[in-house]
Amino acid sequence: MYFLADHVQIEIYHHSHNQIIHKTQIHNHKSSNFDQINNFLPIELSEGYFHLSKPEKIPTSVHLFSQTTTDNTVDADTNSGNSLRTEPNNPEEKPFTPQKLPLVLEKKKTKPPSSPGITMLTPSAYGKSWGRASIGVGVQSRARFTDAADGALGVGFGLGDAKKAVGLDINIGVVDISSFEDGNISFKLHRQLPEDFAIAVGVKNFITFGNTDGGNSGYGVVTKLFRLQDSEEKLFSRLYVSAGVGGGQFRSESDIRNQIDAVGVFGSVALKVVKPVNAIVEWSGQDLGIGVSVAPFKNIPLVITPGLSDITGNAGDGTRFILGIGYSISF
């Protein structure tokens, strides 16, 4: 505890029976000296403030400097003036030894910043790890060779850690949102590597339930990030390139029609035009698609990705409008 006397700090520590006795050492001064002291204190002091008749017992229920857990009170030694006992009375008592303790602050888990997507229909090598989940909905103006609109709902969560070891991305999709009876479960193992590389292997529709219009599709994919600028705040700052091979839905339309068990090639390129907007071009294994992905809110992890699919006529029966909306959850 600190007191002011002639503008000099006096600090007196005393440890006895797990306590600290603070004694006031203020010399008598003229009233002008109290005026000087009052300039340094938030309250006004008078000369009579310092006339303490007798030291009082000081409780030590808060063991700030104690090495035991008992509560004691002692009388200040009124016969010896300001003398202090500095040694323990018996061998069982331990003298106080100051220690430096590290300051430990609770580490709050930060939420990842909202970021636009880098693909539309094809997978990338990025995925969710433990502490991340998502919910999303996808719609298309019409399915191939029909005039009826179509939609799907999906939820997903991550396990593991893709930076330290490997992450497992699990997604559950419902392809009939009117009855919730038809759907699938997909898995993706992914790993982040040095030099901004990432790799992943997965199976789409690994488990199906109800009536679905596609079988399972195994794949492998690599994603590379190119840092075109030193900051994401600048225009055209990032370029994401993904390339992969897979079976099932990644085969060409002719191979699917002829039931040829082949392997197709897919890939995507996403350019960060401005920080919340990516422009995307992708090859699904059957046809070309273009779109944009937008994260409209800085602190809300909502991503909106509209696009056009089958724009070359290589597959399907014409261009279709597609839209995906996703929301990320951190825990």
Residue frames relative to the residue before (quaternion, step in Angstrom):
aa qw qx qy qz dx dy dz
M 1.0000 0.0000 0.0000 0.0000 0.00 0.00 0.00
Y 0.2738 -0.7918 0.5327 0.1196 3.53 -0.90 0.89
F 0.0608 -0.7579 0.6483 0.0406 3.57 -1.15 0.79
L 0.3904 -0.7055 0.5437 0.2331 3.53 -1.24 0.54
A 0.1463 0.7478 -0.6413 0.0898 3.56 -0.91 0.91
D 0.8143 -0.0901 -0.0070 0.5733 3.54 -0.48 1.23
H 0.6331 -0.5722 0.3143 0.4159 3.58 1.03 0.90
V 0.5744 0.5462 -0.4001 0.4600 3.62 1.10 0.59
Q 0.3883 -0.7226 0.5205 0.2370 3.59 -0.87 0.89
I 0.1128 -0.7683 0.6288 0.0397 3.55 -0.95 0.98
E 0.0381 -0.8070 0.5888 -0.0229 3.56 -0.69 1.05
I 0.0119 -0.8075 0.5877 -0.0488 3.55 -0.59 1.16
Y 0.0769 -0.7857 0.6136 0.0154 3.54 -0.74 1.09
H 0.0467 0.7841 -0.6182 0.0299 3.56 -1.01 0.70
H 0.0850 -0.7962 0.5984 0.0276 3.57 -0.84 0.96
S 0.2265 0.7481 -0.5972 0.1799 3.56 -0.71 1.09
H 0.8227 -0.0543 -0.0167 0.5656 3.54 -0.66 1.10
N 0.6828 -0.5358 0.2742 0.4142 3.52 0.84 1.12
Q 0.6271 0.5079 -0.3625 0.4663 3.58 0.77 0.92
I 0.2661 -0.7136 0.6166 0.1995 3.55 -1.34 0.16
I 0.1589 -0.7682 0.6133 0.0924 3.55 -0.83 0.98
H 0.1672 -0.7816 0.5968 0.0709 3.55 -0.74 1.07
K 0.0715 -0.7984 0.5973 0.0254 3.56 -0.83 0.94
T 0.4117 -0.7231 0.5103 0.2173 3.48 -1.00 0.85
Q 0.0617 -0.7804 0.6221 0.0130 3.49 -0.84 1.02
I 0.2290 0.7454 -0.5858 0.2207 3.56 -0.08 1.29
H 0.2982 -0.7599 0.5551 0.1596 3.56 -0.74 1.04
N 0.5693 -0.5881 0.4488 0.3586 3.51 -1.21 0.53
H 0.0038 0.7806 -0.6232 0.0473 3.52 -0.90 0.97
K 0.6117 -0.5178 0.4436 0.4011 3.44 -1.31 0.16
S 0.6805 -0.5005 0.3437 0.4102 3.52 -1.27 0.38
S 0.5866 0.5792 -0.3845 0.4154 3.59 1.12 -0.55
N 0.6211 0.5398 -0.3507 0.4471 3.58 1.13 -0.64
F 0.6315 0.5124 -0.3383 0.4735 3.56 1.09 -0.66
D 0.5946 0.5465 -0.3683 0.4606 3.56 1.09 -0.55
Q 0.6459 0.5078 -0.3283 0.4661 3.56 1.04 -0.74
I 0.6454 0.5124 -0.3265 0.4629 3.56 1.02 -0.81
N 0.6459 0.5438 -0.3250 0.4260 3.58 0.96 -0.87
N 0.5849 0.5807 -0.3747 0.4246 3.56 1.16 -0.47
F 0.7263 0.4228 -0.2325 0.4895 3.57 1.16 -0.57
L 0.7106 0.4344 -0.2568 0.4903 3.63 1.22 -0.24
P 0.5165 -0.6596 0.4462 0.3147 3.59 -1.13 0.61
I 0.7288 0.3189 -0.2274 0.5617 3.62 1.28 -0.19
E 0.4746 -0.6703 0.4873 0.2966 3.56 -1.18 0.48
L 0.1968 -0.7891 0.5766 0.0789 3.58 -0.80 1.03
S 0.2109 -0.7449 0.6169 0.1420 3.54 -1.22 0.58
E 0.6713 -0.5202 0.3347 0.4082 3.55 -1.23 0.38
G 0.6507 0.5345 -0.3181 0.4355 3.56 1.08 -0.67
Y 0.4997 0.6772 -0.4121 0.3491 3.54 1.25 -0.32
F 0.7414 0.4408 -0.2175 0.4569 3.58 1.04 -0.75
H 0.5413 0.6008 -0.4262 0.4054 3.64 1.22 0.06
L 0.0069 -0.8027 0.5936 -0.0576 3.54 0.01 1.32
S 0.3827 -0.7588 0.4801 0.2177 3.58 -0.63 1.10
K 0.8093 -0.0910 0.1091 0.5700 3.56 0.88 -0.84
P 0.4792 -0.6485 0.4943 0.3247 3.57 -0.93 0.82
E 0.3145 -0.7605 0.5439 0.1642 3.54 -1.02 0.83
K 0.5978 -0.5279 0.4497 0.4021 3.52 -1.32 0.23
I 0.2086 -0.7841 0.5779 0.0877 3.53 -0.91 0.94
P 0.3168 -0.7504 0.5410 0.2093 3.64 -0.57 1.05
T 0.1645 -0.7848 0.5921 0.0801 3.54 -1.12 0.64
S 0.1207 0.8224 -0.5446 0.1115 3.58 0.80 1.00
V 0.6933 0.3742 -0.2662 0.5554 3.56 1.17 -0.50
H 0.2139 -0.8237 0.5155 0.0996 3.57 -0.25 1.26
L 0.0259 -0.8515 0.5237 -0.0019 3.51 0.47 1.19
F 0.7915 0.1957 -0.1114 0.5682 3.53 1.08 -0.70
S 0.4942 0.6954 -0.4036 0.3306 3.58 1.21 0.28
Q 0.2890 -0.7386 0.5804 0.1847 3.53 -1.24 0.53
T 0.6914 0.3672 -0.2896 0.5507 3.62 1.28 0.19
T 0.4837 -0.7009 0.4611 0.2493 3.56 -1.27 0.13
T 0.5143 0.6434 -0.4289 0.3708 3.64 1.23 0.26
D 0.3687 -0.7042 0.5645 0.2226 3.56 -1.19 0.63
N 0.0297 0.8040 -0.5902 0.0668 3.59 -0.74 1.07
T 0.1073 -0.7354 0.6570 0.1267 3.52 -1.35 0.29
V 0.0821 -0.7856 0.6120 0.0393 3.56 -1.07 0.70
D 0.4642 -0.6493 0.5274 0.2911 3.49 -1.27 0.43
A 0.4637 -0.6433 0.5266 0.3064 3.52 -1.02 0.76
D 0.5093 -0.6581 0.4673 0.2986 3.54 -1.05 0.79
T 0.1611 -0.8346 0.5224 0.0672 3.54 -0.08 1.33
N 0.6282 0.5604 -0.3431 0.4166 3.58 1.19 -0.39
S 0.7624 0.3786 -0.1972 0.4863 3.56 1.09 -0.54
G 0.5844 -0.6156 0.3797 0.3677 3.55 1.08 0.55
N 0.7952 -0.2640 0.2275 0.4961 3.51 -0.76 -1.10
S 0.3621 0.7396 -0.5044 0.2598 3.61 1.15 0.31
L 0.1964 -0.7853 0.5833 0.0668 3.56 -1.08 0.83
R 0.3712 -0.7028 0.5582 0.2383 3.56 -1.05 0.78
T 0.1457 -0.8402 0.5216 0.0289 3.56 -0.59 1.16
E 0.7072 0.4005 -0.2575 0.5227 3.60 1.24 -0.17
P 0.5585 -0.6003 0.4421 0.3638 3.62 -1.11 0.55
N 0.5393 -0.6427 0.4530 0.3014 3.56 -1.22 0.60
N 0.8025 0.0929 -0.0281 0.5887 3.59 1.07 -0.67
P 0.6695 -0.5372 0.3300 0.3927 3.59 -1.20 0.45
E 0.6070 0.5774 -0.3708 0.4009 3.61 1.13 -0.49
E 0.6415 0.5125 -0.3290 0.4665 3.57 1.16 -0.50
K 0.2565 -0.7602 0.5806 0.1383 3.53 -1.04 0.80
P 0.4579 -0.6746 0.4919 0.3054 3.59 -0.89 0.81
F 0.5484 -0.6213 0.4528 0.3290 3.52 -1.15 0.64
T 0.0694 -0.7839 0.6168 0.0119 3.54 -0.89 0.98
P 0.3680 -0.7328 0.5175 0.2444 3.64 -0.51 1.05
Q 0.0872 -0.7906 0.6057 0.0207 3.55 -1.04 0.81
K 0.3601 -0.6949 0.5788 0.2292 3.51 -1.19 0.63
L 0.1055 -0.7997 0.5905 0.0254 3.56 -0.65 1.14
P 0.4622 -0.6825 0.4801 0.3001 3.62 -0.92 0.82
L 0.4243 -0.6719 0.5485 0.2602 3.52 -1.14 0.70
V 0.0815 -0.8064 0.5857 0.0028 3.55 -0.54 1.20
L 0.1141 -0.7981 0.5910 0.0255 3.55 -0.64 1.14
E 0.5045 -0.6400 0.4809 0.3233 3.55 -1.03 0.74
K 0.3052 -0.7669 0.5427 0.1555 3.53 -0.78 1.07
K 0.2205 -0.7884 0.5641 0.1075 3.52 -0.56 1.16
K 0.4296 -0.6963 0.5161 0.2536 3.49 -0.97 0.91
T 0.2906 -0.7820 0.5319 0.1450 3.51 -0.65 1.12
K 0.4321 -0.6811 0.5254 0.2710 3.52 -1.09 0.68
P 0.4914 -0.6521 0.4731 0.3309 3.58 -1.00 0.70
P 0.5310 -0.6296 0.4459 0.3504 3.59 -1.02 0.67
S 0.5636 -0.5890 0.4526 0.3615 3.55 -1.16 0.58
S 0.0140 0.8108 -0.5808 0.0710 3.57 -0.80 1.04
P 0.4712 -0.6842 0.4674 0.3023 3.63 -0.89 0.79
G 0.5920 -0.5944 0.4221 0.3436 3.55 -1.29 0.42
I 0.3423 -0.7435 0.5397 0.1967 3.57 -1.29 0.36
T 0.7484 0.2240 -0.1966 0.5925 3.63 1.28 0.10
M 0.3669 -0.7057 0.5492 0.2565 3.56 -1.32 0.14
L 0.8345 0.0751 0.0045 0.5459 3.60 0.48 -1.21
T 0.6942 0.4584 -0.2727 0.4833 3.60 1.15 -0.45
P 0.5039 -0.6563 0.4587 0.3238 3.61 -1.11 0.51
S 0.2479 -0.7030 0.6373 0.1956 3.52 -1.34 0.40
A 0.6110 -0.5657 0.4019 0.3809 3.59 -1.28 0.05
Y 0.5574 0.5728 -0.4079 0.4414 3.58 1.25 0.08
G 0.0721 0.7973 -0.5969 0.0531 3.55 -1.19 0.53
K 0.6339 -0.5370 0.4094 0.3772 3.51 -1.35 0.04
S 0.1737 -0.7337 0.6476 0.1103 3.54 -1.24 0.70
W 0.7422 -0.3837 0.2760 0.4751 3.57 -1.31 -0.03
G 0.7379 0.3621 -0.2985 0.4851 3.55 -0.92 0.95
R 0.7182 0.3629 -0.2395 0.5433 3.57 1.28 0.00
A 0.0323 0.7660 -0.6408 0.0399 3.53 -1.13 0.81
S 0.1214 -0.7977 0.5876 0.0608 3.58 -1.23 0.29
I 0.1049 -0.7390 0.6591 0.0925 3.48 -1.36 0.38
G 0.0577 0.8229 -0.5591 0.0825 3.56 -0.90 0.86
V 0.1776 -0.7485 0.6283 0.1156 3.50 -1.33 0.36
G 0.0828 -0.7930 0.6024 0.0360 3.56 -1.06 0.78
V 0.0440 -0.7867 0.6157 0.0013 3.54 -1.01 0.83
Q 0.0962 -0.7606 0.6365 0.0844 3.56 -1.29 0.44
S 0.6042 -0.6040 0.3786 0.3560 3.53 -1.03 0.79
R 0.7655 -0.1410 0.0825 0.6224 3.56 1.16 -0.60
A 0.4707 -0.6342 0.5254 0.3164 3.54 -1.22 0.49
R 0.6616 -0.5030 0.3679 0.4170 3.58 -1.22 0.35
F 0.8597 0.0894 -0.1174 0.4891 3.52 -1.08 0.95
T 0.6697 0.3794 -0.3327 0.5449 3.57 1.14 0.68
D 0.4012 -0.6858 0.5441 0.2696 3.51 -1.36 0.11
A 0.5468 0.6298 -0.3829 0.3971 3.57 1.29 0.09
A 0.4653 -0.6587 0.5213 0.2790 3.53 -1.04 0.85
D 0.1599 -0.7841 0.5968 0.0583 3.53 -1.20 0.57
G 0.0197 -0.8071 0.5901 -0.0040 3.54 -1.18 0.56
A 0.1058 -0.7772 0.6182 0.0518 3.55 -1.29 0.37
L 0.2172 -0.7518 0.6119 0.1144 3.51 -1.28 0.58
G 0.0111 -0.8257 0.5636 -0.0215 3.56 -0.94 0.83
V 0.0754 -0.7517 0.6522 0.0624 3.53 -1.22 0.62
G 0.0032 0.8170 -0.5758 0.0304 3.57 -1.06 0.68
F 0.0594 -0.7746 0.6282 0.0420 3.53 -1.29 0.35
G 0.3687 -0.7497 0.5180 0.1835 3.54 -1.24 0.45
L 0.1554 -0.7449 0.6405 0.1037 3.51 -1.32 0.51
G 0.7694 0.3566 -0.2499 0.4673 3.58 -1.21 0.39
D 0.3791 -0.6916 0.5654 0.2416 3.54 -1.33 -0.35
A 0.3182 -0.7943 0.4913 0.1628 3.57 -0.36 1.24
K 0.6418 0.5219 -0.3350 0.4512 3.61 1.17 -0.41
K 0.7493 0.3835 -0.2153 0.4951 3.59 0.96 -0.83
A 0.8060 0.0451 0.0081 0.5902 3.60 1.00 -0.76
V 0.6804 -0.4016 0.3323 0.5151 3.56 -0.09 -1.30
G 0.2571 -0.7577 0.5814 0.1477 3.56 -1.12 0.68
L 0.2104 -0.7576 0.6059 0.1211 3.53 -1.19 0.64
D 0.1584 -0.7876 0.5944 0.0353 3.53 -0.64 1.24
I 0.0629 -0.8016 0.5943 -0.0167 3.57 -0.64 1.17
N 0.0166 -0.8092 0.5862 -0.0372 3.56 -0.76 1.08
I 0.1605 -0.7625 0.6232 0.0661 3.53 -1.02 0.93
G 0.0673 -0.8258 0.5599 -0.0055 3.56 -0.63 1.13
V 0.1781 -0.7457 0.6340 0.1013 3.52 -1.16 0.74
V 0.2056 -0.8247 0.5194 0.0879 3.58 -0.52 1.19
D 0.7213 0.2984 -0.2279 0.5820 3.58 1.28 -0.06
I 0.1483 -0.8498 0.5021 0.0616 3.55 0.10 1.31
S 0.5475 0.6057 -0.4096 0.4069 3.60 1.23 -0.05
S 0.8077 0.2205 -0.1022 0.5371 3.59 1.03 -0.77
F 0.2649 -0.7882 0.5036 0.2343 3.62 1.23 -0.47
E 0.4632 0.6901 -0.4346 0.3468 3.57 1.13 0.63
D 0.7400 0.3589 -0.2020 0.5318 3.59 1.19 -0.47
G 0.3044 0.7647 -0.5261 0.2141 3.54 -0.82 0.93
N 0.2929 -0.7459 0.5772 0.1573 3.53 -1.34 -0.22
I 0.2396 -0.7231 0.6240 0.1741 3.53 -1.38 0.23
S 0.1038 -0.8058 0.5830 0.0030 3.56 -0.80 1.08
F 0.1792 -0.7797 0.5950 0.0773 3.55 -1.19 0.66
K 0.0064 0.7794 -0.6265 -0.0005 3.55 -1.19 0.64
L 0.1879 -0.7412 0.6368 0.0987 3.56 -0.90 1.04
H 0.0327 0.8263 -0.5573 0.0746 3.57 -0.71 1.02
R 0.0995 -0.7871 0.6086 0.0089 3.54 -1.20 0.66
Q 0.2793 -0.7372 0.5926 0.1656 3.56 -1.00 0.91
L 0.1830 -0.8059 0.5617 0.0403 3.54 -0.86 1.06
P 0.6402 -0.4970 0.3917 0.4355 3.61 -1.23 0.16
E 0.7869 0.3255 -0.2577 0.4565 3.53 -1.37 0.27
D 0.5946 -0.6263 0.3414 0.3710 3.59 1.13 0.74
F 0.4403 0.6469 -0.4904 0.3837 3.56 1.03 0.81
A 0.0165 -0.7580 0.6509 0.0399 3.54 -1.31 0.43
I 0.1202 -0.7795 0.6120 0.0585 3.56 -1.12 0.72
A 0.0038 0.7967 -0.6041 0.0195 3.55 -1.21 0.54
V 0.0852 -0.7294 0.6728 0.0900 3.51 -1.32 0.50
G 0.0970 0.8173 -0.5597 0.0966 3.54 -1.00 0.74
V 0.2589 -0.7186 0.6187 0.1837 3.48 -1.42 0.07
K 0.2321 -0.7473 0.6088 0.1307 3.55 -0.75 1.07
N 0.8282 0.1086 -0.1352 0.5329 3.57 -1.03 0.89
F 0.1290 0.8171 -0.5486 0.1213 3.59 0.96 0.86
I 0.7589 0.1168 -0.0684 0.6370 3.55 1.13 -0.77
T 0.0748 -0.7949 0.6015 0.0268 3.58 -0.90 0.93
F 0.0535 -0.7701 0.6339 0.0475 3.54 -1.23 0.52
G 0.7618 0.2691 -0.2527 0.5324 3.55 -1.03 0.83
N 0.6607 -0.4683 0.3933 0.4354 3.53 -1.18 -0.63
T 0.0310 0.7828 -0.6186 0.0602 3.57 -0.67 1.14
D 0.4498 -0.7242 0.4684 0.2321 3.55 -1.16 0.62
G 0.7662 0.2854 -0.2002 0.5398 3.62 1.14 0.38
G 0.4300 -0.6835 0.5240 0.2708 3.54 -1.15 0.59
N 0.6981 -0.4455 0.3280 0.4545 3.55 -1.27 -0.19
S 0.1762 -0.7790 0.5999 0.0465 3.53 -1.22 0.68
G 0.1609 -0.7892 0.5883 0.0715 3.56 -0.42 1.22
Y 0.0272 0.8115 -0.5812 0.0532 3.58 -1.07 0.67
G 0.1467 -0.7270 0.6559 0.1404 3.49 -1.44 0.17
V 0.0088 -0.8221 0.5669 -0.0513 3.59 -0.92 0.86
V 0.1726 -0.7492 0.6331 0.0898 3.55 -1.24 0.65
T 0.0910 -0.7822 0.6152 0.0361 3.57 -0.99 0.85
K 0.0872 -0.7833 0.6153 0.0191 3.54 -1.03 0.91
L 0.2331 -0.7565 0.5993 0.1192 3.54 -0.98 0.95
F 0.1305 -0.7645 0.6289 0.0545 3.55 -0.94 1.00
R 0.2456 -0.7731 0.5723 0.1203 3.56 -0.73 1.11
L 0.1752 -0.8326 0.5214 0.0648 3.55 -0.16 1.31
Q 0.7689 0.1801 -0.1094 0.6037 3.57 1.20 -0.51
D 0.5648 -0.6178 0.4280 0.3408 3.57 -1.22 0.40
S 0.7745 0.2026 -0.1337 0.5841 3.60 1.26 -0.08
E 0.4902 -0.6585 0.4880 0.2964 3.56 -1.09 0.72
E 0.5515 0.6203 -0.3924 0.3964 3.57 1.21 -0.27
K 0.6450 0.5243 -0.3220 0.4531 3.60 1.19 -0.42
L 0.6172 -0.5508 0.4152 0.3785 3.56 -1.25 0.43
F 0.8577 0.0762 -0.0762 0.5028 3.55 -1.19 0.74
S 0.2082 0.8481 -0.4610 0.1579 3.55 0.94 0.97
R 0.8107 0.1696 -0.0651 0.5566 3.63 1.06 -0.63
L 0.0976 -0.7619 0.6380 0.0541 3.52 -1.22 0.68
Y 0.1163 -0.7901 0.6012 0.0294 3.58 -0.78 1.09
V 0.0457 -0.7938 0.6062 -0.0169 3.56 -0.76 1.07
S 0.0314 -0.7915 0.6099 -0.0252 3.58 -0.79 1.09
A 0.0255 0.7828 -0.6205 0.0391 3.57 -1.04 0.81
G 0.1118 0.8154 -0.5579 0.1067 3.55 -0.92 0.89
V 0.2716 -0.7146 0.6147 0.1942 3.51 -1.39 0.13
G 0.1314 0.8026 -0.5738 0.0970 3.54 -1.15 0.61
G 0.4294 -0.6730 0.5360 0.2747 3.51 -1.33 0.25
G 0.6654 0.5266 -0.3477 0.3988 3.56 -1.23 -0.42
Q 0.8532 -0.0661 0.0730 0.5121 3.57 -0.78 -1.05
F 0.6162 0.5512 -0.3550 0.4365 3.61 1.21 -0.23
R 0.4978 0.6289 -0.4365 0.4075 3.60 1.25 0.02
S 0.6077 -0.5304 0.4308 0.4047 3.55 -1.27 0.28
E 0.6383 -0.5440 0.3786 0.3915 3.56 -1.21 0.48
S 0.6419 0.5212 -0.3303 0.4552 3.60 1.01 -0.71
D 0.6394 0.5091 -0.3292 0.4729 3.61 1.00 -0.71
I 0.6438 0.5016 -0.3243 0.4783 3.57 1.01 -0.74
R 0.6607 0.5123 -0.3092 0.4533 3.58 0.92 -0.91
N 0.7481 0.3801 -0.2031 0.5045 3.59 0.96 -0.84
Q 0.4057 -0.7494 0.4383 0.2860 3.58 1.35 0.16
I 0.3089 0.7347 -0.5278 0.2935 3.53 0.93 0.99
D 0.3279 -0.7563 0.5367 0.1804 3.54 -0.72 1.11
A 0.1914 0.7988 -0.5319 0.2059 3.56 0.20 1.34
V 0.4225 -0.6581 0.5564 0.2808 3.50 -1.39 -0.08
G 0.1836 -0.7915 0.5762 0.0883 3.54 -0.95 0.92
V 0.3839 -0.6990 0.5600 0.2247 3.52 -1.33 0.35
F 0.0006 0.7874 -0.6163 0.0175 3.58 -0.97 0.85
G 0.0953 0.8035 -0.5842 0.0642 3.56 -1.23 0.32
S 0.1252 -0.7823 0.6067 0.0651 3.54 -1.32 0.25
V 0.1514 -0.7374 0.6512 0.0966 3.51 -1.36 0.49
A 0.0248 -0.7932 0.6081 -0.0193 3.58 -0.83 1.01
L 0.1294 -0.7886 0.6002 0.0338 3.56 -0.83 1.05
K 0.3320 -0.7284 0.5662 0.1967 3.56 -0.81 1.04
V 0.2432 -0.7962 0.5417 0.1161 3.57 -0.19 1.30
V 0.7268 -0.0717 0.0541 0.6809 3.54 0.98 -0.97
K 0.7469 -0.4505 0.2262 0.4336 3.59 -1.16 0.39
P 0.7883 0.3179 -0.2234 0.4770 3.67 0.79 -0.75
V 0.7201 0.4213 -0.2349 0.4988 3.63 1.23 0.03
N 0.0711 -0.7673 0.6369 0.0224 3.55 -0.96 1.02
A 0.2472 -0.7201 0.6268 0.1660 3.54 -1.10 0.76
I 0.1384 -0.8323 0.5367 -0.0029 3.58 -0.76 1.13
V 0.0078 -0.7338 0.6791 0.0138 3.51 -1.16 0.82
E 0.0788 0.8238 -0.5557 0.0800 3.60 -0.77 0.97
W 0.2712 -0.7073 0.6303 0.1702 3.49 -1.31 0.59
S 0.3207 -0.8023 0.4799 0.1520 3.57 -0.53 1.20
G 0.6008 -0.4919 0.3801 0.5025 3.57 1.27 -0.31
Q 0.7688 0.2773 -0.1480 0.5569 3.54 1.31 -0.38
D 0.8063 -0.0655 0.0880 0.5812 3.57 0.98 -0.82
L 0.5692 -0.6136 0.4507 0.3105 3.53 -1.38 0.23
G 0.0483 -0.7819 0.6209 0.0272 3.54 -1.14 0.70
I 0.1108 -0.7735 0.6207 0.0645 3.56 -1.18 0.62
G 0.1729 0.7943 -0.5708 0.1157 3.56 -1.12 0.55
V 0.3280 -0.6937 0.5922 0.2459 3.52 -1.36 -0.14
S 0.1740 -0.7553 0.6203 0.1201 3.55 -1.20 0.57
V 0.0921 -0.8215 0.5621 -0.0250 3.54 -0.74 1.11
A 0.1379 -0.7295 0.6642 0.0875 3.55 -1.09 0.87
P 0.1930 -0.8670 0.4453 0.1131 3.61 0.24 1.25
F 0.7627 0.3116 -0.1758 0.5388 3.59 1.16 -0.52
K 0.4929 -0.7004 0.4355 0.2771 3.55 -0.81 1.02
N 0.8096 0.2704 -0.1110 0.5090 3.57 0.89 -0.94
I 0.6383 0.4467 -0.3358 0.5294 3.58 1.27 0.28
P 0.3132 -0.8039 0.4745 0.1746 3.63 -0.43 1.17
L 0.2940 0.7364 -0.5383 0.2854 3.54 0.67 1.18
V 0.0655 -0.8029 0.5925 -0.0062 3.58 -0.84 1.03
I 0.1072 -0.7839 0.6110 0.0257 3.57 -0.89 1.00
T 0.0140 -0.8199 0.5700 -0.0516 3.58 -0.69 1.12
P 0.0164 -0.7852 0.6189 -0.0104 3.61 -0.29 1.21
G 0.0980 0.8114 -0.5711 0.0767 3.57 -1.15 0.55
L 0.3748 -0.6764 0.5827 0.2498 3.50 -1.43 0.00
S 0.1452 -0.7987 0.5816 0.0517 3.56 -0.93 0.95
D 0.8181 0.2243 -0.1921 0.4934 3.57 -1.30 0.52
I 0.2441 0.8226 -0.4884 0.1588 3.59 0.93 0.79
T 0.6666 0.4998 -0.3241 0.4480 3.66 1.16 -0.29
G 0.4522 -0.6850 0.4596 0.3393 3.61 1.19 -0.40
N 0.4244 0.7119 -0.4661 0.3096 3.59 1.22 0.16
A 0.7806 0.0940 -0.0515 0.6158 3.57 1.22 -0.51
G 0.7653 0.3523 -0.2629 0.4702 3.54 -1.22 0.48
D 0.5026 -0.6466 0.4896 0.2994 3.51 -1.30 -0.38
G 0.8170 -0.1274 0.0411 0.5608 3.55 1.02 0.75
T 0.6642 -0.5205 0.3723 0.3864 3.52 -1.32 0.32
R 0.1189 -0.7885 0.6023 0.0365 3.54 -1.04 0.85
F 0.3876 -0.6939 0.5579 0.2390 3.53 -1.15 0.74
I 0.0467 -0.7881 0.6137 0.0037 3.57 -0.94 0.92
L 0.0605 -0.7907 0.6092 0.0073 3.55 -1.17 0.63
G 0.0373 -0.7874 0.6153 0.0083 3.53 -0.96 0.92
I 0.0665 -0.7754 0.6277 0.0166 3.56 -1.03 0.87
G 0.0176 0.8234 -0.5644 0.0560 3.57 -0.70 1.06
Y 0.1328 -0.7708 0.6195 0.0665 3.51 -1.23 0.64
S 0.2581 -0.7864 0.5481 0.1203 3.59 -0.78 1.05
I 0.1712 -0.7754 0.6043 0.0652 3.55 -1.14 0.77
S 0.1493 -0.7758 0.6088 0.0725 3.58 -0.95 0.92
F 0.0500 0.7995 -0.5961 0.0548 3.58 -0.98 0.82
